[in-house]
Amino acid sequence: MFRFQSFHMYGVIGSAVAVGMLSVFLIKKFNLKTLSGETIEFQPKTFNKGNVYGGLIFGFGWAITGACPGPLFAQIGSGASVIVVTLFSAIAGTWVYGYFRDKLPLITTL
């Protein structure tokens, strides 16, 4: 995907975004309800620039390692033992965030 040699992943991601947008539009336009008759409500989201920083760090890690966190265990099981480094890095990053989470500033505006 990141070498721009195949449209496959862009097609999957793009079609998911398109289906999501269309679904939300139709739910709002026709005031659709759940199967049990409950109203579907969309809560407003507040922007948090920490999401931008976190996304950039996540994306850089993904690009550098060439591995999405989802299939790490499958890659290790298939014999790509170097991915163990990525797994330990993901675990270490999660631990560091958990350790410092309460000490991090809450940033809500860009």
ABEGO torsion letter per residue (X at the ends): XAAGABAAAAAAAAAAAAAAAAAAAAAAAAGBBBAAGBBBBBBBBBBBAAAAAAAAAAAAAAAAAGBBAAAAAAAAAAGBAAAAAAAAAAAAAAAAAAAAAAABBBBABX
